[in-house]
Amino acid sequence: MSGKNKMRLLSVLIAAVLFLVPARAVFGAGSLDPDQKASLTMTLKSADEEVKVASGVEVSIYLVAEGKYSSSGIDFVLTDEYAASGLDLNGKITQSMIDDLRHYTLEKNISGTSQVSDADGLVKFEGLKSGFYLVMATSLPQGFTSFVPFLYSLPYYSAEAGSWKYDGVAEPKITYVAPVDVSVRKVWNDDGNNRPSSVTIRLDNEDGEYDSVILSDANEWRYTWTSLDATKKWSVKEINVPSEYKDTYSSQGLNFTVTNTKKLIQTGQLNWPVPVLIFAGAFLISAGIILKTTGKKDEE
């Protein structure tokens, strides 16, 4: 094996060791400087074909483990806030473990340091002490639906440079989903007489009521909500449906139709003769039977 290939293999082995056993440095102190501050710079953008820059994202970092320096290198020890988290820094760290750590952080209301990404999606944390940091977004602008939390070690060993690096650079996994429009129209199924001049339609999602709008001739009984969160489940509901109408709903995608059908109005002219006619019919039948019987007796 050539010397060049040996060096490549050594670099791969070093990277593997650092990934599988991240909590303890396997190198001597070398260029380690306990007093040197670290930084972490991130570029927030989607990985889609059409790249979307995520500006205005609030990103927070949390010191999960502190770097402890010694003559043999650096160890990472869980802070008091994370001592009960169950995180094992001496084994392989999976995304599931990081997700659990995120939930733990939120549940325990642990304080972190926050920055907001600029117009180019850049966010930078400076003056950081050595340690393991949990990185996650605490707010996302419209259209961006997820930010995958991750752990980052500062400093970290660069096999390529053969030295420790205190200035980290990361590109978090972030997802963008284009916003959607939701439309509604009112259809009347009646003779056009005594129709209400307007109706109120409410727009809902799984979080509850989002908005409401009045439909009338002025807007041709139609309305469209624009740039809504595509991850929400949207629905519409007519408020205070007139008593003489029944409302029904249909949709094609996010285009909703609300139909008001006029009920059949039952009047006294339809109802009151029924029992009277039944009674009269029974009376006539009984009278006929009596007359028939009487006639037979007279014949006898």
Backbone as CSV, one residue per row, in Angstrom:
resi,resn,N_x,N_y,N_z,CA_x,CA_y,CA_z,C_x,C_y,C_z
1,MET,0.866,-1.196,0.000,0.000,0.000,0.000,0.895,1.236,0.000
2,SER,0.553,2.175,-0.901,1.361,3.381,-1.007,1.178,4.258,0.224
3,GLY,2.125,5.168,0.403,2.041,6.075,1.544,0.819,6.966,1.470
4,LYS,0.449,7.353,0.262,-0.718,8.226,0.095,-1.990,7.504,0.511
5,ASN,-2.115,6.226,0.089,-3.291,5.441,0.457,-3.342,5.172,1.952
6,LYS,-2.187,4.970,2.550,-2.128,4.762,4.002,-2.656,5.992,4.740
7,MET,-2.284,7.165,4.245,-2.749,8.385,4.892,-4.265,8.529,4.754
8,ARG,-4.805,8.162,3.572,-6.254,8.224,3.375,-6.963,7.274,4.325
9,LEU,-6.425,6.057,4.442,-7.027,5.082,5.334,-6.979,5.560,6.772
10,LEU,-5.859,6.162,7.164,-5.730,6.680,8.525,-6.754,7.781,8.784
11,SER,-6.980,8.638,7.792,-7.963,9.717,7.945,-9.358,9.159,8.132
12,VAL,-9.709,8.108,7.357,-11.019,7.481,7.481,-11.195,6.873,8.862
13,LEU,-10.156,6.194,9.353,-10.221,5.568,10.668,-10.370,6.619,11.761
14,ILE,-9.675,7.707,11.621,-9.762,8.788,12.612,-11.175,9.354,12.650
15,ALA,-11.738,9.603,11.466,-13.097,10.144,11.402,-14.092,9.185,12.019
16,ALA,-13.906,7.884,11.781,-14.818,6.878,12.339,-14.736,6.866,13.854
17,VAL,-13.533,6.927,14.383,-13.366,6.921,15.837,-14.020,8.145,16.457
18,LEU,-13.843,9.298,15.821,-14.441,10.523,16.367,-15.961,10.461,16.347
19,PHE,-16.533,9.816,15.317,-17.994,9.729,15.227,-18.562,8.741,16.234
20,LEU,-17.879,7.604,16.385,-18.391,6.569,17.276,-18.108,6.872,18.735
21,VAL,-17.013,7.551,19.015,-16.673,7.871,20.395,-16.416,9.375,20.485
22,PRO,-17.486,10.173,20.410,-17.293,11.612,20.328,-16.939,12.272,21.650
23,ALA,-17.163,11.610,22.743,-17.028,12.297,24.022,-15.592,12.422,24.491
24,ARG,-14.703,11.675,23.897,-13.325,11.733,24.395,-12.361,11.910,23.233
25,ALA,-11.476,12.835,23.355,-10.467,13.049,22.331,-9.483,11.888,22.343
26,VAL,-9.124,11.402,21.137,-8.195,10.274,21.063,-6.798,10.763,20.697
27,PHE,-6.652,12.072,20.603,-5.359,12.644,20.297,-4.779,13.334,21.518
28,GLY,-3.517,13.581,21.476,-2.890,14.374,22.514,-3.388,15.800,22.445
29,ALA,-2.999,16.599,23.396,-3.492,17.958,23.447,-3.138,18.728,22.181
30,GLY,-1.939,18.516,21.633,-1.565,19.149,20.376,-1.792,20.640,20.423
31,SER,-2.676,21.077,19.495,-2.956,22.510,19.396,-4.136,22.930,20.258
32,LEU,-4.584,22.058,21.164,-5.710,22.406,22.028,-5.354,23.577,22.939
33,ASP,-6.303,24.525,23.026,-6.092,25.700,23.862,-7.323,25.876,24.743
34,PRO,-7.212,25.566,26.030,-8.364,25.658,26.929,-8.983,27.045,27.002
35,ASP,-8.184,28.074,26.692,-8.684,29.450,26.815,-9.277,29.997,25.521
36,GLN,-9.128,29.266,24.435,-9.617,29.777,23.156,-11.130,29.607,23.035
37,LYS,-11.787,30.678,22.625,-13.229,30.624,22.407,-13.540,30.055,21.027
38,ALA,-14.734,29.471,20.904,-15.136,28.831,19.659,-16.301,29.591,19.026
39,SER,-16.643,29.226,17.796,-17.778,29.831,17.096,-18.464,28.766,16.237
40,LEU,-19.713,29.032,15.905,-20.473,28.125,15.042,-21.289,28.970,14.076
41,THR,-21.034,28.793,12.788,-21.728,29.525,11.728,-22.597,28.568,10.942
42,MET,-23.824,28.991,10.649,-24.760,28.154,9.899,-25.359,28.915,8.739
43,THR,-25.622,28.197,7.654,-26.373,28.732,6.521,-27.682,27.971,6.440
44,LEU,-28.795,28.685,6.566,-30.100,28.042,6.586,-30.771,28.168,5.228
45,LYS,-30.918,27.054,4.554,-31.586,27.024,3.257,-32.085,25.610,2.997
46,SER,-33.123,25.517,2.175,-33.709,24.212,1.884,-32.823,23.450,0.908
47,ALA,-33.001,22.146,0.901,-32.209,21.292,0.014,-32.997,20.916,-1.235
48,ASP,-34.093,21.634,-1.524,-34.915,21.334,-2.685,-34.219,21.802,-3.963
49,GLU,-34.827,21.421,-5.112,-34.269,21.861,-6.388,-34.259,23.384,-6.456
50,GLU,-35.365,23.975,-6.017,-35.422,25.428,-5.928,-35.061,25.817,-4.501
51,VAL,-33.822,26.229,-4.316,-33.316,26.521,-2.976,-34.015,27.753,-2.400
52,LYS,-34.505,27.604,-1.177,-35.150,28.704,-0.475,-34.304,29.072,0.743
53,VAL,-33.920,30.334,0.822,-33.149,30.816,1.962,-34.090,31.078,3.128
54,ALA,-33.720,30.602,4.299,-34.555,30.757,5.494,-34.047,31.932,6.318
55,SER,-34.614,33.092,6.080,-34.257,34.264,6.879,-35.273,34.420,8.003
56,GLY,-34.849,35.039,9.076,-35.745,35.255,10.208,-35.984,34.025,11.051
57,VAL,-35.129,33.023,10.944,-35.253,31.808,11.754,-34.550,32.028,13.091
58,GLU,-35.253,31.757,14.173,-34.622,31.834,15.490,-33.983,30.484,15.804
59,VAL,-32.668,30.474,15.883,-31.910,29.256,16.174,-31.343,29.360,17.589
60,SER,-31.491,28.284,18.343,-30.979,28.267,19.717,-29.977,27.142,19.886
61,ILE,-28.928,27.406,20.663,-27.946,26.371,20.974,-27.907,26.189,22.492
62,TYR,-27.667,24.938,22.899,-27.678,24.580,24.316,-26.417,23.787,24.621
63,LEU,-25.695,24.198,25.667,-24.480,23.499,26.067,-24.874,22.214,26.796
64,VAL,-24.726,21.089,26.119,-25.106,19.793,26.681,-23.971,19.213,27.519
65,ALA,-22.747,19.370,27.042,-21.582,18.838,27.759,-20.427,19.815,27.650
66,GLU,-19.718,20.002,28.740,-18.574,20.913,28.753,-17.294,20.173,28.421
67,GLY,-16.366,20.890,27.753,-15.068,20.311,27.444,-14.132,20.444,28.630
68,LYS,-13.617,19.298,29.075,-12.682,19.279,30.203,-11.288,18.908,29.678
69,TYR,-10.347,19.826,29.821,-9.009,19.614,29.273,-8.110,18.914,30.284
70,SER,-7.221,18.084,29.754,-6.211,17.410,30.581,-4.970,17.217,29.724
71,SER,-3.954,16.654,30.321,-2.710,16.447,29.586,-2.878,15.462,28.433
72,SER,-3.910,14.605,28.519,-4.116,13.609,27.472,-5.075,14.082,26.387
73,GLY,-5.676,15.260,26.552,-6.584,15.742,25.526,-7.784,16.441,26.135
74,ILE,-8.962,16.118,25.629,-10.188,16.764,26.081,-11.288,15.723,26.240
75,ASP,-12.007,15.820,27.334,-13.183,14.995,27.577,-14.411,15.904,27.600
76,PHE,-15.573,15.339,27.273,-16.823,16.082,27.330,-17.695,15.480,28.416
77,VAL,-18.092,16.331,29.348,-18.865,15.895,30.515,-20.211,16.616,30.517
78,LEU,-21.288,15.851,30.699,-22.630,16.428,30.701,-22.752,17.525,31.753
79,THR,-23.429,18.602,31.381,-23.670,19.686,32.334,-24.730,19.246,33.349
80,ASP,-24.884,20.028,34.392,-25.879,19.687,35.419,-27.281,19.615,34.832
81,GLU,-27.595,20.505,33.880,-28.932,20.519,33.288,-29.234,19.237,32.518
82,TYR,-28.189,18.611,31.967,-28.397,17.426,31.130,-27.929,16.134,31.785
83,ALA,-27.538,16.207,33.040,-27.018,15.019,33.724,-28.051,13.895,33.778
84,ALA,-29.343,14.274,33.879,-30.404,13.269,33.984,-31.056,12.956,32.645
85,SER,-30.456,13.429,31.559,-31.064,13.239,30.242,-30.924,11.815,29.719
86,GLY,-29.957,11.081,30.261,-29.733,9.720,29.787,-28.864,9.645,28.544
87,LEU,-28.350,10.769,28.061,-27.501,10.782,26.875,-26.143,10.162,27.183
88,ASP,-25.732,9.208,26.346,-24.438,8.553,26.511,-23.492,9.071,25.443
89,LEU,-22.570,9.934,25.835,-21.641,10.524,24.876,-20.500,9.584,24.491
90,ASN,-20.427,8.437,25.137,-19.328,7.516,24.855,-19.686,6.473,23.803
91,GLY,-20.908,6.518,23.311,-21.325,5.583,22.272,-21.756,6.330,21.027
92,LYS,-22.287,5.588,20.077,-22.759,6.193,18.835,-24.017,7.013,19.117
93,ILE,-24.041,8.232,18.642,-25.186,9.118,18.849,-26.065,9.089,17.606
94,THR,-27.325,8.723,17.772,-28.261,8.617,16.653,-29.190,9.833,16.616
95,GLN,-29.887,9.986,15.497,-30.839,11.087,15.374,-31.975,10.936,16.369
96,SER,-32.355,9.693,16.653,-33.411,9.453,17.633,-32.998,9.970,19.009
97,MET,-31.750,9.767,19.367,-31.246,10.262,20.653,-31.256,11.795,20.681
98,ILE,-30.917,12.400,19.551,-30.910,13.865,19.484,-32.332,14.405,19.597
99,ASP,-33.282,13.726,18.943,-34.687,14.140,19.042,-35.177,14.051,20.487
100,ASP,-34.778,12.975,21.166,-35.150,12.829,22.582,-34.537,13.952,23.422
101,LEU,-33.322,14.322,23.077,-32.640,15.387,23.810,-33.352,16.723,23.591
102,ARG,-33.863,16.923,22.399,-34.635,18.143,22.113,-35.878,18.191,22.994
103,HIS,-36.614,17.075,23.054,-37.817,17.028,23.885,-37.466,17.263,25.362
104,TYR,-36.364,16.695,25.791,-35.913,16.866,27.173,-35.634,18.345,27.447
105,THR,-34.983,19.000,26.511,-34.639,20.423,26.663,-35.894,21.272,26.808
106,LEU,-36.884,21.003,25.961,-38.122,21.775,26.009,-38.918,21.460,27.272
107,GLU,-38.936,20.193,27.647,-39.696,19.778,28.826,-39.118,20.390,30.096
108,LYS,-37.801,20.446,30.177,-37.134,20.993,31.359,-36.961,22.515,31.293
109,ASN,-37.398,23.089,30.155,-37.300,24.537,29.978,-35.873,25.042,30.197
110,ILE,-34.918,24.351,29.601,-33.507,24.702,29.743,-33.201,25.935,28.889
111,SER,-32.445,26.831,29.444,-32.105,28.068,28.742,-30.941,27.841,27.780
112,GLY,-31.018,28.523,26.635,-29.949,28.450,25.652,-29.591,29.833,25.168
113,THR,-28.842,29.888,24.088,-28.468,31.140,23.458,-29.088,31.178,22.074
114,SER,-29.726,32.292,21.716,-30.463,32.361,20.452,-29.934,33.463,19.547
115,GLN,-30.023,33.200,18.239,-29.709,34.174,17.206,-30.742,34.015,16.091
116,VAL,-30.955,35.076,15.307,-31.906,35.043,14.195,-31.135,35.152,12.886
117,SER,-31.462,34.284,11.934,-30.757,34.281,10.653,-31.049,35.547,9.867
118,ASP,-30.056,36.030,9.125,-30.213,37.273,8.364,-30.843,36.991,6.996
119,ALA,-30.846,37.999,6.136,-31.492,37.885,4.825,-30.865,36.805,3.957
120,ASP,-29.620,36.447,4.232,-28.933,35.394,3.478,-29.023,34.033,4.157
121,GLY,-29.796,33.965,5.246,-29.937,32.702,5.964,-28.762,32.400,6.871
122,LEU,-27.915,33.379,7.143,-26.724,33.157,7.964,-27.006,33.465,9.428
123,VAL,-26.468,32.624,10.276,-26.551,32.862,11.713,-25.227,32.398,12.317
124,LYS,-24.690,33.218,13.240,-23.376,32.895,13.800,-23.377,33.093,15.303
125,PHE,-22.829,32.103,15.993,-22.648,32.163,17.446,-21.149,32.271,17.713
126,GLU,-20.775,33.260,18.501,-19.366,33.475,18.790,-19.124,33.493,20.292
127,GLY,-17.843,33.416,20.671,-17.471,33.452,22.082,-17.955,32.249,22.862
128,LEU,-18.024,31.085,22.201,-18.528,29.876,22.848,-17.420,29.150,23.594
129,LYS,-17.762,28.566,24.715,-16.801,27.725,25.429,-16.771,26.337,24.792
130,SER,-15.714,25.595,25.054,-15.606,24.248,24.487,-16.708,23.361,25.045
131,GLY,-17.273,22.546,24.159,-18.327,21.648,24.609,-19.130,21.051,23.471
132,PHE,-20.105,20.231,23.858,-21.062,19.658,22.914,-22.317,20.515,22.961
133,TYR,-22.797,20.939,21.789,-23.959,21.826,21.715,-25.114,21.162,20.969
134,LEU,-26.293,21.304,21.552,-27.520,20.932,20.850,-27.982,22.154,20.076
135,VAL,-28.264,21.970,18.784,-28.694,23.074,17.924,-30.093,22.764,17.408
136,MET,-31.017,23.713,17.601,-32.372,23.522,17.089,-33.026,24.869,16.833
137,ALA,-34.053,24.869,16.006,-34.803,26.083,15.694,-35.960,26.223,16.664
138,THR,-36.143,27.422,17.182,-37.260,27.666,18.095,-38.382,28.429,17.411
139,SER,-38.166,28.838,16.157,-39.234,29.420,15.347,-38.832,29.290,13.885
140,LEU,-39.845,29.146,13.020,-39.594,29.016,11.590,-40.518,29.967,10.828
141,PRO,-40.020,30.626,9.782,-40.891,31.483,8.979,-41.852,30.648,8.149
142,GLN,-42.878,31.293,7.614,-43.893,30.587,6.844,-43.277,29.855,5.660
143,GLY,-43.741,28.626,5.458,-43.256,27.810,4.356,-42.201,26.807,4.782
144,PHE,-41.435,27.130,5.828,-40.416,26.208,6.321,-41.046,25.345,7.411
145,THR,-41.030,24.042,7.203,-41.805,23.147,8.055,-40.991,22.356,9.054
146,SER,-39.693,22.240,8.851,-38.905,21.452,9.807,-37.444,21.880,9.792
147,PHE,-36.833,21.728,10.935,-35.408,21.981,11.128,-34.913,20.798,11.941
148,VAL,-34.061,19.958,11.369,-33.609,18.752,12.052,-32.554,19.130,13.090
149,PRO,-32.827,18.910,14.381,-31.852,19.269,15.421,-30.594,18.409,15.303
150,PHE,-29.470,18.948,15.772,-28.226,18.188,15.691,-27.303,18.575,16.836
151,LEU,-26.284,17.750,17.059,-25.252,18.018,18.054,-23.967,18.419,17.341
152,TYR,-23.256,19.364,17.942,-22.010,19.828,17.331,-20.953,19.966,18.413
153,SER,-19.759,19.443,18.112,-18.649,19.480,19.063,-17.708,20.638,18.747
154,LEU,-17.396,21.412,19.758,-16.436,22.500,19.630,-15.434,22.415,20.780
155,PRO,-14.136,22.289,20.485,-13.570,22.170,19.138,-13.787,20.772,18.558
156,TYR,-13.455,20.632,17.295,-13.512,19.316,16.653,-12.171,19.083,15.950
157,TYR,-11.834,17.818,15.777,-10.545,17.513,15.158,-10.714,17.345,13.660
158,SER,-9.941,18.083,12.882,-9.950,17.977,11.425,-8.812,17.076,10.985
159,ALA,-9.191,15.889,10.508,-8.165,14.954,10.037,-7.458,15.505,8.813
160,GLU,-8.215,16.250,8.009,-7.629,16.816,6.790,-6.541,17.832,7.122
161,ALA,-6.838,18.688,8.120,-5.853,19.709,8.504,-4.852,19.191,9.525
162,GLY,-5.227,18.084,10.179,-4.341,17.533,11.201,-4.271,18.387,12.443
163,SER,-5.369,19.080,12.751,-5.363,19.957,13.926,-6.790,20.152,14.440
164,TRP,-6.887,20.757,15.602,-8.191,21.051,16.198,-8.727,22.360,15.652
165,LYS,-10.040,22.385,15.378,-10.696,23.566,14.842,-11.711,24.097,15.854
166,TYR,-11.638,25.400,16.073,-12.544,26.036,17.030,-13.697,26.781,16.356
167,ASP,-13.619,26.939,15.049,-14.656,27.640,14.301,-15.402,26.633,13.428
168,GLY,-16.593,26.274,13.878,-17.379,25.273,13.169,-18.306,25.900,12.139
169,VAL,-18.609,25.130,11.095,-19.532,25.551,10.034,-20.516,24.412,9.796
170,ALA,-21.805,24.737,9.764,-22.823,23.708,9.587,-23.899,24.184,8.626
171,GLU,-24.522,23.232,7.931,-25.683,23.503,7.081,-26.805,22.574,7.540
172,PRO,-27.648,23.047,8.434,-28.705,22.192,8.973,-29.672,21.730,7.891
173,LYS,-30.313,20.590,8.166,-31.352,20.080,7.269,-32.645,20.838,7.559
174,ILE,-33.134,21.519,6.556,-34.333,22.331,6.730,-35.251,22.101,5.531
175,THR,-36.556,22.018,5.776,-37.527,21.679,4.736,-38.453,22.849,4.450
176,TYR,-38.704,23.052,3.152,-39.607,24.120,2.728,-40.780,23.532,1.957
177,VAL,-41.982,23.947,2.299,-43.184,23.549,1.572,-43.913,24.814,1.151
178,ALA,-44.174,24.950,-0.141,-44.811,26.166,-0.647,-46.192,26.355,-0.033
179,PRO,-46.567,27.584,0.308,-47.894,27.843,0.879,-48.999,27.554,-0.128
180,VAL,-50.220,27.438,0.355,-51.360,27.096,-0.489,-52.457,28.153,-0.361
181,ASP,-53.380,28.133,-1.322,-54.574,28.981,-1.277,-55.787,28.105,-0.980
182,VAL,-56.738,28.640,-0.222,-57.989,27.950,0.090,-59.149,28.839,-0.357
183,SER,-60.055,28.292,-1.155,-61.172,29.082,-1.656,-62.503,28.483,-1.219
184,VAL,-63.517,29.343,-1.160,-64.860,28.903,-0.803,-65.867,29.664,-1.667
185,ARG,-66.948,28.996,-2.043,-68.036,29.658,-2.761,-69.362,29.159,-2.225
186,LYS,-70.353,30.029,-2.275,-71.687,29.713,-1.784,-72.614,29.435,-2.969
187,VAL,-73.366,28.336,-2.889,-74.352,27.976,-3.907,-75.710,27.897,-3.238
188,TRP,-76.713,28.495,-3.890,-78.070,28.477,-3.357,-78.933,27.511,-4.155
189,ASN,-79.669,26.689,-3.440,-80.611,25.756,-4.069,-82.008,26.117,-3.568
190,ASP,-82.595,27.150,-4.204,-83.903,27.643,-3.787,-84.549,28.383,-4.951
191,ASP,-85.678,29.029,-4.703,-86.366,29.776,-5.762,-85.914,31.222,-5.837
192,GLY,-84.965,31.612,-5.019,-84.437,32.965,-5.047,-85.211,33.964,-4.222
193,ASN,-86.320,33.523,-3.631,-87.139,34.429,-2.821,-86.726,34.367,-1.352
194,ASN,-86.726,35.524,-0.710,-86.443,35.621,0.725,-85.088,35.008,1.103
195,ARG,-84.138,35.139,0.204,-82.794,34.610,0.456,-82.016,35.594,1.341
196,PRO,-81.211,35.095,2.288,-80.396,36.007,3.113,-79.466,36.845,2.245
197,SER,-79.199,38.051,2.662,-78.333,38.941,1.886,-76.854,38.601,2.039
198,SER,-76.515,37.814,3.066,-75.115,37.424,3.280,-75.053,36.220,4.209
199,VAL,-73.907,35.545,4.190,-73.650,34.441,5.119,-72.221,34.578,5.620
200,THR,-71.937,33.984,6.775,-70.585,34.011,7.347,-69.971,32.623,7.251
201,ILE,-68.773,32.561,6.675,-68.037,31.302,6.529,-66.777,31.364,7.382
202,ARG,-66.564,30.322,8.171,-65.387,30.252,9.047,-64.360,29.284,8.456
203,LEU,-63.106,29.676,8.510,-62.001,28.821,8.071,-61.321,28.228,9.296
204,ASP,-61.218,26.900,9.322,-60.643,26.193,10.470,-59.457,25.342,10.046
205,ASN,-58.587,25.044,11.011,-57.601,23.973,10.869,-57.530,23.221,12.193
206,GLU,-56.587,22.316,12.327,-56.535,21.493,13.530,-56.255,22.295,14.803
207,ASP,-55.816,23.531,14.651,-55.578,24.389,15.815,-56.825,25.161,16.237
208,GLY,-57.894,25.082,15.433,-59.121,25.805,15.747,-59.473,26.801,14.663
209,GLU,-60.218,27.849,15.041,-60.639,28.859,14.069,-59.455,29.704,13.626
210,TYR,-59.345,29.884,12.303,-58.256,30.687,11.744,-58.745,32.057,11.290
211,ASP,-59.909,32.085,10.629,-60.430,33.339,10.111,-61.898,33.142,9.741
212,SER,-62.592,34.230,9.452,-63.967,34.154,8.962,-64.179,35.248,7.929
213,VAL,-65.149,35.039,7.029,-65.410,35.989,5.956,-66.910,36.030,5.687
214,ILE,-67.394,37.183,5.240,-68.802,37.334,4.882,-68.931,37.237,3.364
215,LEU,-69.787,36.324,2.902,-70.047,36.168,1.477,-71.388,36.815,1.144
216,SER,-71.418,37.511,0.011,-72.638,38.182,-0.425,-72.530,38.464,-1.920
217,ASP,-73.528,39.177,-2.453,-73.463,39.564,-3.863,-72.247,40.444,-4.129
218,ALA,-71.822,41.207,-3.130,-70.708,42.137,-3.304,-69.426,41.419,-3.727
219,ASN,-69.181,40.213,-3.221,-67.990,39.444,-3.617,-68.359,38.203,-4.411
220,GLU,-69.581,38.219,-5.003,-70.071,37.126,-5.841,-70.105,35.800,-5.092
221,TRP,-70.316,35.895,-3.775,-70.445,34.719,-2.920,-69.202,33.826,-2.991
222,ARG,-68.039,34.466,-3.117,-66.770,33.731,-3.218,-65.703,34.443,-2.393
223,TYR,-64.691,33.649,-1.956,-63.541,34.239,-1.278,-62.372,33.260,-1.334
224,THR,-61.139,33.817,-1.367,-59.937,32.988,-1.383,-58.951,33.490,-0.339
225,TRP,-58.528,32.587,0.527,-57.443,32.879,1.463,-56.134,32.481,0.787
226,THR,-55.139,33.324,0.832,-53.887,33.053,0.133,-52.732,32.810,1.101
227,SER,-51.728,32.107,0.586,-50.458,31.878,1.301,-50.669,31.268,2.684
228,LEU,-51.402,30.171,2.724,-51.640,29.476,3.985,-50.660,28.321,4.159
229,ASP,-50.487,27.913,5.384,-49.567,26.821,5.733,-50.050,25.514,5.095
230,ALA,-49.236,24.961,4.212,-49.626,23.749,3.487,-49.653,22.513,4.371
231,THR,-49.054,22.574,5.538,-49.033,21.398,6.409,-50.283,21.296,7.277
232,LYS,-51.129,22.328,7.267,-52.344,22.321,8.073,-53.487,21.634,7.312
233,LYS,-54.469,21.134,8.071,-55.670,20.536,7.492,-56.776,21.596,7.525
234,TRP,-57.136,22.113,6.356,-58.063,23.232,6.265,-59.480,22.751,5.978
235,SER,-60.444,23.435,6.574,-61.862,23.139,6.351,-62.669,24.410,6.540
236,VAL,-63.917,24.408,6.008,-64.782,25.586,6.152,-66.093,25.172,6.806
237,LYS,-66.755,26.148,7.426,-68.019,25.908,8.111,-68.862,27.172,8.054
238,GLU,-70.133,27.020,7.650,-71.029,28.176,7.662,-71.545,28.407,9.074
239,ILE,-71.545,29.664,9.473,-71.976,30.043,10.816,-73.418,30.572,10.762
240,ASN,-74.244,30.128,11.728,-75.630,30.600,11.842,-76.411,30.380,10.544
241,VAL,-76.500,29.120,10.133,-77.262,28.769,8.930,-78.738,29.119,9.153
242,PRO,-79.379,29.841,8.207,-80.802,30.171,8.364,-81.641,28.917,8.597
243,SER,-82.639,29.035,9.470,-83.422,27.860,9.876,-84.156,27.199,8.725
244,GLU,-84.465,27.985,7.677,-85.220,27.399,6.565,-84.319,26.756,5.510
245,TYR,-82.988,26.712,5.799,-82.041,26.111,4.867,-81.248,24.988,5.539
246,LYS,-80.787,24.057,4.707,-79.877,22.999,5.160,-78.553,23.176,4.415
247,ASP,-77.442,23.165,5.150,-76.127,23.359,4.529,-75.444,22.024,4.261
248,THR,-74.837,21.894,3.102,-74.041,20.724,2.729,-72.709,21.210,2.160
249,TYR,-71.685,20.332,2.212,-70.331,20.736,1.850,-69.713,19.752,0.859
250,SER,-68.963,20.289,-0.076,-68.199,19.469,-1.011,-66.886,20.194,-1.302
251,SER,-65.913,19.463,-1.827,-64.620,20.090,-2.098,-63.868,19.351,-3.187
252,GLN,-63.034,20.083,-3.863,-62.051,19.538,-4.785,-60.703,20.098,-4.338
253,GLY,-59.939,19.254,-3.649,-58.707,19.749,-3.060,-59.031,20.759,-1.978
254,LEU,-58.515,21.968,-2.131,-58.757,23.037,-1.158,-59.753,24.072,-1.690
255,ASN,-60.547,23.667,-2.679,-61.614,24.514,-3.201,-62.940,23.982,-2.658
256,PHE,-63.544,24.732,-1.740,-64.740,24.276,-1.038,-65.997,24.936,-1.613
257,THR,-67.092,24.154,-1.614,-68.399,24.662,-2.009,-69.379,24.401,-0.882
258,VAL,-70.073,25.454,-0.472,-71.101,25.338,0.560,-72.449,25.580,-0.107
259,THR,-73.324,24.576,-0.056,-74.637,24.670,-0.701,-75.722,24.796,0.363
260,ASN,-76.569,25.800,0.192,-77.727,25.971,1.068,-78.989,25.592,0.296
261,THR,-79.649,24.550,0.763,-80.871,24.070,0.130,-82.061,24.428,0.997
262,LYS,-83.081,25.042,0.356,-84.255,25.464,1.110,-85.099,24.252,1.474
263,LYS,-85.507,24.200,2.735,-86.326,23.092,3.211,-87.761,23.263,2.728
264,LEU,-88.501,22.137,2.601,-89.918,22.205,2.277,-90.654,22.742,3.490
265,ILE,-91.452,23.815,3.269,-92.171,24.428,4.383,-93.511,23.738,4.543
266,GLN,-93.713,23.129,5.678,-94.965,22.422,5.963,-95.968,23.412,6.537
267,THR,-97.146,23.571,5.853,-98.176,24.502,6.321,-99.359,23.736,6.866
268,GLY,-100.304,24.463,7.512,-101.503,23.843,8.055,-102.354,23.224,6.974
269,GLN,-102.286,23.756,5.734,-103.083,23.229,4.656,-102.707,21.794,4.327
270,LEU,-101.470,21.418,4.628,-101.036,20.051,4.337,-101.291,19.120,5.507
271,ASN,-101.259,19.636,6.729,-101.296,18.763,7.890,-102.678,18.585,8.511
272,TRP,-103.427,19.684,8.637,-104.638,19.552,9.447,-105.699,18.663,8.808
273,PRO,-105.865,18.567,7.450,-106.939,17.722,6.911,-106.723,16.245,7.147
274,VAL,-105.504,15.826,7.395,-105.219,14.397,7.458,-106.024,13.690,8.544
275,PRO,-105.942,14.097,9.819,-106.714,13.391,10.844,-108.216,13.530,10.625
276,VAL,-108.632,14.702,10.097,-110.063,14.910,9.847,-110.574,13.947,8.788
277,LEU,-109.793,13.813,7.710,-110.201,12.912,6.642,-110.204,11.456,7.096
278,ILE,-109.240,11.109,7.932,-109.205,9.741,8.458,-110.445,9.466,9.295
279,PHE,-110.771,10.435,10.152,-111.958,10.269,11.004,-113.224,10.197,10.151
280,ALA,-113.304,11.097,9.157,-114.487,11.114,8.299,-114.618,9.811,7.518
281,GLY,-113.485,9.318,7.045,-113.521,8.052,6.298,-113.973,6.909,7.165
282,ALA,-113.449,6.862,8.366,-113.869,5.794,9.282,-115.341,5.903,9.606
283,PHE,-115.827,7.142,9.773,-117.242,7.360,10.088,-118.136,6.885,8.945
284,LEU,-117.752,7.233,7.720,-118.552,6.840,6.568,-118.575,5.328,6.386
285,ILE,-117.420,4.699,6.607,-117.368,3.235,6.490,-118.275,2.604,7.525
286,SER,-118.187,3.129,8.769,-119.037,2.578,9.837,-120.509,2.807,9.532
287,ALA,-120.818,4.000,9.051,-122.214,4.297,8.705,-122.713,3.405,7.593
288,GLY,-121.862,3.143,6.630,-122.256,2.254,5.528,-122.551,0.862,6.009
289,ILE,-121.677,0.386,6.923,-121.893,-0.965,7.455,-123.197,-1.023,8.215
290,ILE,-123.488,0.019,9.009,-124.728,0.050,9.792,-125.940,0.076,8.871
291,LEU,-125.892,0.904,7.834,-127.019,0.997,6.899,-127.257,-0.307,6.164
292,LYS,-126.133,-0.935,5.789,-126.243,-2.200,5.080,-126.872,-3.252,5.957
293,THR,-126.421,-3.299,7.226,-126.978,-4.270,8.171,-128.447,-4.015,8.427
294,THR,-128.801,-2.736,8.579,-130.205,-2.357,8.831,-131.071,-2.752,7.629
295,GLY,-130.583,-2.551,6.441,-131.332,-2.911,5.241,-131.631,-4.380,5.157
296,LYS,-130.611,-5.174,5.561,-130.811,-6.627,5.525,-131.890,-7.039,6.498
297,LYS,-131.886,-6.404,7.672,-132.877,-6.763,8.685,-134.291,-6.369,8.189
298,ASP,-134.399,-5.205,7.505,-135.690,-4.815,6.993,-136.212,-5.770,5.957
299,GLU,-135.306,-6.311,5.138,-135.692,-7.270,4.115,-136.189,-8.562,4.759
300,GLU,-135.582,-8.922,5.846,-136.007,-10.141,6.522,-137.375,-9.936,7.172
